[in-house]
Amino acid sequence: MKRWLPTGLAVLVFAALWFFYSGSGGSDPEEKRADRLFPGVQAEDVTQLTLLEKGKVSLELKKTGEGWEFVRPRPLPVDGEAVDAWVSSFVGLKNAEPVEKKRPDDVTPFGLKDPELSLTVSLKNGKTLRLDVGSQIPVEGGNYVTTGDQAPVLKLDAVQAEGLRKRPLDLMEKQAVSLDPEKVTGIRADWKGKRLAAEKKGDQWKLTEGEDRFDPKRIEGWIEHLTYLTADDLAVEADRFKKETPVLSLTLRLKGDIRTVVGVKQKGRIWVMEKGGKWARSFEEKKIEEWMQQVEKEKKKEKEKQSK
């Protein structure tokens, strides 16, 4: 027993040290190797972002009690996860190497006098961070960047630099209808003279209208694909179309709820919105047509030509 104690204690000590340095209590070896451009700043510290392209504001978002919201180019539905990822990519910028120890008197050769891209970030402590992205670096790749008018010129790899470039559509919530397909127990759809109505009995769908055109076995996947419909243009407020006659009408009966989705045609596009919802999202007409076709029966094969 006495001979075991020193060995046992040594094992416990080494185990404790390993846990401390490899677990949450120790330092991160990767963090030591990777020098962050904005050390100490966390994603949750960010309260506002403003993106300028060639000197003009292209994007501005701010954080409110309910989450992120668009300020510019105009109010839009926000994809909170996409914005959070953008914020994280900014505060996590790392391994930017200085071009020279001191900032050159003229930064024009680096594309930083009038930067192509400039991102300003406000923090909840009142401080502001800025990153200007200049010209691409010949041969080596990446971009020249700087963190302010007096800061040195740095080299930042291309993946990180390009990840900061966002368009409003990149950060907009593009999904037309958000629902759990498994909770849908009844549907009714009208589109271009085609009418589909069906009810779910147990695990099977039964058609009540459109029997000669639609396949009940495809309804489950068709409803699921409804949730995959994502806008390819900026949303507008749904009130704009409240006096328009819908060309698409879709009623979804869920357990304890009924939801209605309509589509209005304008200038060759279909604007889809949920009744009572705030936003309308647009799609090419063919995209809605392709979605409707997913529930249709397979076309009958052509008869084989008679042999000569």
Backbone hydrogen bonds in HBPLUS format (Angstrom, degrees):
<---DONOR---> <-ACCEPTOR-->    atom                        ^
c    i                          cat <-CA-CA->   ^        H-A-AA   ^      H-
h    n   atom  resd res      DA  || num        DHA   H-A  angle D-A-AA Bond
n    s   type  num  typ     dist DA aas  dist angle  dist       angle   num
A0004-TRP N   A0001-MET O   3.14 MM   3  5.13 129.0  2.41  93.6 107.0     1
A0005-LEU N   A0001-MET O   3.30 MM   4  6.55 147.4  2.41 149.1 155.6     2
A0008-GLY N   A0004-TRP O   2.83 MM   4  5.97 166.9  1.85 165.0 169.5     3
A0009-LEU N   A0005-LEU O   2.85 MM   4  5.98 164.3  1.87 159.6 163.4     4
A0010-ALA N   A0006-PRO O   3.01 MM   4  6.14 155.0  2.07 143.5 150.2     5
A0011-VAL N   A0007-THR O   3.04 MM   4  6.33 156.0  2.10 149.7 155.7     6
A0012-LEU N   A0008-GLY O   3.05 MM   4  6.34 158.8  2.10 149.0 154.4     7
A0013-VAL N   A0009-LEU O   2.94 MM   4  6.18 157.0  1.99 150.9 157.0     8
A0014-PHE N   A0010-ALA O   2.99 MM   4  6.24 167.6  2.01 153.0 155.6     9
A0015-ALA N   A0011-VAL O   2.92 MM   4  6.08 155.2  1.98 147.3 154.9    10
A0016-ALA N   A0012-LEU O   2.93 MM   4  6.12 155.9  1.99 146.9 153.1    11
A0017-LEU N   A0013-VAL O   2.94 MM   4  6.24 159.6  1.98 152.2 157.8    12
A0018-TRP N   A0014-PHE O   2.91 MM   4  6.10 158.6  1.96 147.7 153.6    13
A0019-PHE N   A0015-ALA O   2.97 MM   4  6.19 161.9  2.00 149.4 153.9    14
A0020-PHE N   A0016-ALA O   2.96 MM   4  6.16 156.0  2.01 147.1 153.8    15
A0021-TYR N   A0017-LEU O   3.07 MM   4  6.26 166.1  2.09 154.7 156.8    16
A0022-SER N   A0018-TRP O   2.89 MM   4  5.82 146.1  2.00 148.4 157.5    17
A0023-GLY N   A0019-PHE O   2.87 MM   4  5.25 141.2  2.02 133.8 141.8    18
A0026-GLY N   A0023-GLY O   3.31 MM   3  5.83 158.0  2.36 111.6 117.2    19
A0031-GLU N   A0028-ASP O   2.96 MM   3  5.10 117.2  2.37  99.6 115.5    20
A0032-LYS N   A0028-ASP O   3.10 MM   4  6.50 143.8  2.23 150.4 160.8    21
A0032-LYS N   A0029-PRO O   3.17 MM   3  5.17 124.3  2.50  92.5 106.3    22
A0033-ARG N   A0029-PRO O   3.17 MM   4  6.53 152.7  2.25 145.0 151.7    23
A0034-ALA N   A0030-GLU O   2.87 MM   4  6.05 152.7  1.94 152.6 160.4    24
A0095-ASN N   A0035-ASP O   2.80 MM  60  5.25 148.4  1.90 141.6 151.4    25
A0037-LEU N   A0093-LEU O   2.78 MM  56  5.56 167.0  1.80 141.2 143.5    26
A0041-VAL N   A0038-PHE O   3.35 MM   3  5.98 165.2  2.37 134.3 136.7    27
A0045-ASP N   A0042-GLN O   2.94 MM   3  5.39 156.2  2.00 113.2 121.1    28
A0046-VAL N   A0043-ALA O   3.18 MM   3  5.74 161.8  2.21 115.8 120.8    29
A0124-LYS N   A0045-ASP O   2.83 MM  79  5.57 145.2  1.95 153.2 164.7    30
A0047-THR N   A0122-SER O   2.87 MM  75  5.68 172.0  1.88 150.1 152.3    31
A0063-LYS N   A0047-THR O   2.80 MM  16  5.07 157.4  1.85 153.1 149.7    32
A0122-SER N   A0048-GLN O   2.93 MM  74  5.05 161.7  1.96 138.7 144.8    33
A0049-LEU N   A0061-LEU O   2.90 MM  12  5.39 160.3  1.94 153.9 158.5    34
A0061-LEU N   A0049-LEU O   2.96 MM  12  5.39 155.9  2.02 149.7 157.5    35
A0050-THR N   A0120-THR O   2.89 MM  70  5.18 152.4  1.96 153.5 159.9    36
A0120-THR N   A0050-THR O   2.90 MM  70  5.18 168.6  1.91 154.4 157.1    37
A0051-LEU N   A0059-LEU O   2.85 MM   8  5.03 164.6  1.87 142.5 147.8    38
A0058-SER N   A0051-LEU O   2.86 MM   7  5.85 164.2  1.88 156.1 161.3    39
A0059-LEU N   A0051-LEU O   3.34 MM   8  5.03 158.8  2.39 140.9 139.7    40
A0052-LEU N   A0118-SER O   2.77 MM  66  5.04 168.3  1.78 155.8 159.9    41
A0118-SER N   A0052-LEU O   2.90 MM  66  5.04 148.7  2.00 148.9 150.4    42
A0053-GLU N   A0056-LYS O   2.79 MM   3  5.34 158.7  1.84 154.2 151.0    43
A0056-LYS N   A0053-GLU O   3.14 MM   3  5.34 168.6  2.16 111.2 114.0    44
A0054-LYS N   A0116-GLU O   2.89 MM  62  4.61 147.2  1.99 114.4 124.7    45
A0060-GLU N   A0072-ARG O   2.92 MM  12  4.86 142.0  2.06 145.3 134.2    46
A0071-VAL N   A0060-GLU O   2.78 MM  11  5.28 169.4  1.79 154.8 151.2    47
A0072-ARG N   A0060-GLU O   3.20 MM  12  4.86 161.8  2.23 126.0 130.2    48
A0062-LYS N   A0069-GLU O   3.05 MM   7  5.64 158.5  2.10 156.1 161.5    49
A0069-GLU N   A0062-LYS O   2.92 MM   7  5.64 145.4  2.04 153.0 164.0    50
A0064-THR N   A0067-GLY O   2.72 MM   3  5.12 167.9  1.74 141.9 146.3    51
A0067-GLY N   A0064-THR O   3.13 MM   3  5.12 163.0  2.16 104.7 110.0    52
A0173-GLU N   A0077-PRO O   2.97 MM  96  5.37 158.0  2.02 113.5 120.3    53
A0079-ASP N   A0171-LEU O   2.92 MM  92  5.44 172.4  1.92 142.2 139.7    54
A0082-ALA N   A0079-ASP O   3.06 MM   3  5.42 119.9  2.44 106.3 120.6    55
A0083-VAL N   A0079-ASP O   3.11 MM   4  6.48 156.4  2.17 155.1 162.3    56
A0084-ASP N   A0080-GLY O   2.92 MM   4  6.11 163.1  1.94 150.9 155.8    57
A0085-ALA N   A0081-GLU O   2.96 MM   4  6.14 152.5  2.04 143.5 150.9    58
A0086-TRP N   A0082-ALA O   3.06 MM   4  6.28 149.3  2.15 140.7 148.7    59
A0087-VAL N   A0083-VAL O   2.89 MM   4  6.20 160.9  1.93 155.9 160.7    60
A0088-SER N   A0084-ASP O   2.91 MM   4  6.12 162.0  1.95 148.0 153.0    61
A0089-SER N   A0085-ALA O   2.96 MM   4  6.16 149.4  2.06 142.1 150.2    62
A0090-PHE N   A0086-TRP O   3.10 MM   4  6.39 143.6  2.23 143.4 152.9    63
A0090-PHE N   A0087-VAL O   3.08 MM   3  5.17 124.1  2.41  96.5 110.9    64
A0091-VAL N   A0087-VAL O   3.01 MM   4  6.35 170.1  2.02 166.0 164.7    65
A0092-GLY N   A0088-SER O   2.95 MM   4  5.81 134.6  2.16 137.1 149.1    66
A0093-LEU N   A0090-PHE O   3.23 MM   3  5.53 169.2  2.24 114.4 115.2    67
A0097-GLU N   A0155-LYS O   3.03 MM  58  5.07 137.5  2.21 141.4 143.1    68
A0155-LYS N   A0097-GLU O   2.60 MM  58  5.07 146.3  1.71 141.5 153.5    69
A0099-VAL N   A0153-VAL O   2.85 MM  54  5.73 170.7  1.86 152.4 151.1    70
A0110-PHE N   A0107-VAL O   3.02 MM   3  5.42 146.2  2.14 109.7 119.9    71
A0112-LEU N   A0107-VAL O   3.27 MM   5  5.48 165.0  2.29 147.2 143.0    72
A0111-GLY N   A0108-THR O   2.88 MM   3  5.13 166.3  1.90 117.3 121.1    73
A0135-SER N   A0110-PHE O   2.88 MM  25  5.58 160.8  1.92 129.1 135.2    74
A0117-LEU N   A0133-VAL O   3.41 MM  16  5.07 162.9  2.45 147.2 146.7    75
A0133-VAL N   A0117-LEU O   2.74 MM  16  5.07 177.6  1.74 156.4 156.8    76
A0119-LEU N   A0131-LEU O   2.89 MM  12  5.31 164.1  1.92 151.7 154.3    77
A0131-LEU N   A0119-LEU O   2.92 MM  12  5.31 148.4  2.02 143.3 153.5    78
A0121-VAL N   A0129-LEU O   2.79 MM   8  5.08 165.5  1.81 148.1 152.8    79
A0129-LEU N   A0121-VAL O   2.80 MM   8  5.08 166.1  1.82 153.2 157.8    80
A0123-LEU N   A0127-LYS O   2.90 MM   4  5.41 159.4  1.94 168.8 165.6    81
A0126-GLY N   A0123-LEU O   3.00 MM   3  5.51 158.4  2.05 119.4 121.9    82
A0132-ASP N   A0146-THR O   2.83 MM  14  5.32 170.7  1.84 164.7 167.7    83
A0146-THR N   A0132-ASP O   3.06 MM  14  5.32 143.1  2.20 139.8 148.4    84
A0134-GLY N   A0144-TYR O   2.64 MM  10  5.07 167.5  1.66 169.6 167.5    85
A0144-TYR N   A0135-SER O   2.99 MM   9  5.76 157.8  2.04 163.3 170.2    86
A0137-ILE N   A0142-GLY O   2.87 MM   5  5.45 161.0  1.91 130.9 134.0    87
A0141-GLY N   A0137-ILE O   3.09 MM   4  4.97 145.5  2.21 134.6 138.6    88
A0140-GLU N   A0138-PRO O   2.55 MM   2  5.64 138.2  1.71 116.4 101.2    89
A0143-ASN N   A0156-LEU O   2.80 MM  13  5.37 158.6  1.84 156.7 163.4    90
A0156-LEU N   A0143-ASN O   2.87 MM  13  5.37 164.4  1.89 160.2 165.3    91
A0145-VAL N   A0154-LEU O   2.90 MM   9  5.18 157.3  1.95 136.9 142.9    92
A0154-LEU N   A0145-VAL O   2.76 MM   9  5.18 172.8  1.77 161.1 162.0    93
A0151-ALA N   A0148-GLY O   3.24 MM   3  5.09 152.1  2.32  98.6 106.9    94
A0161-ALA N   A0157-ASP O   3.14 MM   4  6.35 166.3  2.15 155.0 159.3    95
A0162-GLU N   A0158-ALA O   2.83 MM   4  5.86 170.4  1.84 154.9 157.7    96
A0163-GLY N   A0159-VAL O   3.08 MM   4  6.06 140.0  2.24 135.7 146.1    97
A0164-LEU N   A0161-ALA O   3.24 MM   3  5.69 158.5  2.29 108.6 114.9    98
A0165-ARG N   A0162-GLU O   3.11 MM   3  5.47 155.6  2.18 109.7 116.9    99
A0170-ASP N   A0167-ARG O   2.88 MM   3  5.24 133.4  2.10 109.3 122.3   100
A0171-LEU N   A0168-PRO O   3.13 MM   3  5.49 140.1  2.30 105.4 115.6   101
A0172-MET N   A0169-LEU O   3.43 MM   3  5.00 159.2  2.48  93.2  99.1   102
A0231-ALA N   A0174-LYS O   2.87 MM  57  4.91 160.8  1.91 130.3 132.2   103
A0176-ALA N   A0229-LEU O   3.12 MM  53  6.02 166.8  2.14 166.3 165.1   104
A0183-LYS N   A0180-ASP O   2.92 MM   3  5.64 160.6  1.96 125.1 131.1   105
A0184-VAL N   A0181-PRO O   3.18 MM   3  5.48 163.4  2.21 110.1 115.3   106
A0185-THR N   A0253-ARG O   2.72 MM  68  5.66 167.0  1.74 162.6 167.4   107
A0200-LYS N   A0185-THR O   2.89 MM  15  4.99 159.4  1.93 146.7 141.7   108
A0186-GLY N   A0253-ARG O   3.23 MM  67  4.77 137.5  2.42 137.6 135.0   109
A0253-ARG N   A0186-GLY O   2.75 MM  67  4.77 178.9  1.75 146.4 146.0   110
A0187-ILE N   A0198-ALA O   3.01 MM  11  5.49 161.2  2.05 153.4 156.5   111
A0198-ALA N   A0187-ILE O   3.08 MM  11  5.49 158.3  2.13 143.7 146.0   112
A0188-ARG N   A0251-THR O   2.98 MM  63  5.13 134.1  2.20 145.3 151.1   113
A0251-THR N   A0188-ARG O   2.81 MM  63  5.13 164.6  1.84 153.8 159.0   114
A0189-ALA N   A0196-LEU O   2.70 MM   7  5.06 158.2  1.74 151.6 158.6   115
A0196-LEU N   A0189-ALA O   2.85 MM   7  5.06 160.4  1.89 148.3 153.8   116
A0190-ASP N   A0249-SER O   2.86 MM  59  5.21 151.3  1.95 151.2 158.1   117
A0249-SER N   A0190-ASP O   3.09 MM  59  5.21 155.3  2.15 145.1 150.2   118
A0191-TRP N   A0194-LYS O   2.91 MM   3  5.17 157.4  1.96 146.5 153.9   119
A0194-LYS N   A0191-TRP O   2.88 MM   3  5.17 160.6  1.92 116.5 121.7   120
A0197-ALA N   A0209-GLU O   3.33 MM  12  4.87 163.3  2.36 124.9 121.3   121
A0208-THR N   A0197-ALA O   2.80 MM  11  5.38 174.4  1.80 137.0 139.0   122
A0209-GLU N   A0197-ALA O   3.23 MM  12  4.87 151.4  2.32 134.2 127.7   123
A0199-GLU N   A0206-LYS O   2.97 MM   7  5.41 158.1  2.01 148.5 152.2   124
A0206-LYS N   A0199-GLU O   2.80 MM   7  5.41 162.6  1.83 159.8 165.7   125
A0201-LYS N   A0204-GLN O   2.67 MM   3  5.29 155.6  1.73 173.9 173.0   126
A0204-GLN N   A0201-LYS O   3.05 MM   3  5.29 162.5  2.08 128.9 127.7   127
A0213-ARG N   A0210-GLY O   3.09 MM   3  5.47 160.4  2.13 113.2 119.4   128
A0214-PHE N   A0210-GLY O   3.03 MM   4  5.99 163.7  2.06 172.2 174.2   129
A0297-LYS N   A0213-ARG O   2.97 MM  84  5.99 159.1  2.02 152.2 148.6   130
A0215-ASP N   A0295-VAL O   2.99 MM  80  5.94 166.5  2.01 161.0 163.1   131
A0218-ARG N   A0215-ASP O   2.95 MM   3  5.58 160.0  1.99 119.2 125.7   132
A0219-ILE N   A0216-PRO O   3.31 MM   3  5.37 162.2  2.34 103.3 108.6   133
A0222-TRP N   A0218-ARG O   2.97 MM   4  6.09 150.8  2.05 149.8 159.2   134
A0223-ILE N   A0219-ILE O   2.90 MM   4  6.13 159.3  1.94 159.1 161.8   135
A0224-GLU N   A0220-GLU O   3.10 MM   4  6.35 157.4  2.16 143.8 150.5   136
A0225-HIS N   A0221-GLY O   2.88 MM   4  6.11 150.8  1.97 145.0 152.6   137
A0226-LEU N   A0222-TRP O   3.16 MM   4  6.44 127.9  2.44 134.1 147.2   138
A0226-LEU N   A0223-ILE O   3.04 MM   3  5.06 134.9  2.25  95.5 108.7   139
A0227-THR N   A0224-GLU O   3.07 MM   3  5.55 135.2  2.28 106.9 117.1   140
A0228-TYR N   A0225-HIS O   2.96 MM   3  4.88 143.1  2.10  95.6 107.2   141
A0229-LEU N   A0226-LEU O   3.29 MM   3  5.50 159.3  2.33 103.9 110.0   142
A0236-VAL N   A0280-ALA O   3.06 MM  44  5.44 158.3  2.10 150.7 157.3   143
A0280-ALA N   A0236-VAL O   2.79 MM  44  5.44 163.1  1.82 167.7 169.5   144
A0240-ARG N   A0237-GLU O   3.18 MM   3  6.06 165.4  2.21 122.9 126.7   145
A0238-ALA N   A0278-LYS O   2.81 MM  40  5.44 169.6  1.82 129.9 133.5   146
A0241-PHE N   A0238-ALA O   2.97 MM   3  5.85 164.0  2.00 128.0 131.4   147
A0242-LYS N   A0239-ASP O   3.29 MM   3  5.17 174.9  2.30 108.2 109.3   148
A0244-GLU N   A0241-PHE O   3.01 MM   3  5.23 160.5  2.05 112.3 118.7   149
A0247-VAL N   A0263-GLY O   2.76 MM  16  5.77 154.9  1.82 161.5 170.3   150
A0248-LEU N   A0263-GLY O   3.18 MM  15  4.55 149.2  2.28 134.7 132.5   151
A0263-GLY N   A0248-LEU O   2.85 MM  15  4.55 147.3  1.96 131.1 130.1   152
A0250-LEU N   A0261-VAL O   2.75 MM  11  5.00 150.3  1.84 162.7 165.6   153
A0261-VAL N   A0250-LEU O   2.72 MM  11  5.00 167.9  1.74 155.0 159.3   154
A0252-LEU N   A0259-ARG O   2.74 MM   7  5.15 172.6  1.75 163.8 166.5   155
A0259-ARG N   A0252-LEU O   2.87 MM   7  5.15 166.7  1.89 153.5 157.0   156
A0254-LEU N   A0257-ASP O   2.74 MM   3  5.01 161.8  1.77 153.8 157.7   157
A0257-ASP N   A0254-LEU O   3.12 MM   3  5.01 175.6  2.13 117.4 116.0   158
A0275-LYS N   A0260-THR O   2.75 MM  15  5.47 173.0  1.76 161.8 164.3   159
A0262-VAL N   A0273-MET O   2.95 MM  11  5.69 164.5  1.98 170.8 171.4   160
A0273-MET N   A0262-VAL O   2.97 MM  11  5.69 161.0  2.00 163.7 169.3   161
A0264-VAL N   A0271-TRP O   2.90 MM   7  5.09 156.8  1.95 135.1 139.8   162
A0271-TRP N   A0264-VAL O   2.74 MM   7  5.09 172.3  1.75 150.1 150.8   163
A0266-GLN N   A0269-ARG O   2.86 MM   3  5.42 161.4  1.89 156.7 163.1   164
A0269-ARG N   A0266-GLN O   3.09 MM   3  5.42 159.4  2.13 111.8 118.4   165
A0270-ILE N   A0283-PHE O   2.87 MM  13  5.28 166.7  1.89 158.6 161.0   166
A0283-PHE N   A0270-ILE O   2.90 MM  13  5.28 141.3  2.05 136.5 148.8   167
A0272-VAL N   A0281-ARG O   2.72 MM   9  5.30 160.7  1.75 162.0 155.2   168
A0281-ARG N   A0272-VAL O   2.91 MM   9  5.30 164.1  1.93 149.2 148.9   169
A0277-GLY N   A0274-GLU O   2.75 MM   3  5.08 158.8  1.79 136.6 138.0   170
A0287-LYS N   A0284-GLU O   2.91 MM   3  5.41 139.2  2.08 111.3 122.8   171
A0289-GLU N   A0285-GLU O   3.04 MM   4  6.33 158.5  2.09 149.8 156.6   172
A0290-GLU N   A0286-LYS O   2.83 MM   4  5.98 155.6  1.89 143.5 149.4   173
A0291-TRP N   A0287-LYS O   3.09 MM   4  6.27 148.9  2.19 136.5 144.8   174
A0292-MET N   A0288-ILE O   3.00 MM   4  6.30 158.6  2.04 150.9 155.7   175
A0293-GLN N   A0289-GLU O   3.01 MM   4  6.26 150.5  2.10 146.5 154.8   176
A0294-GLN N   A0291-TRP O   3.19 MM   3  5.43 146.8  2.30 103.1 112.4   177
A0295-VAL N   A0292-MET O   3.29 MM   3  6.06 170.6  2.30 120.0 122.6   178
A0296-GLU N   A0293-GLN O   3.11 MM   3  5.15 159.1  2.15 105.1 111.7   179
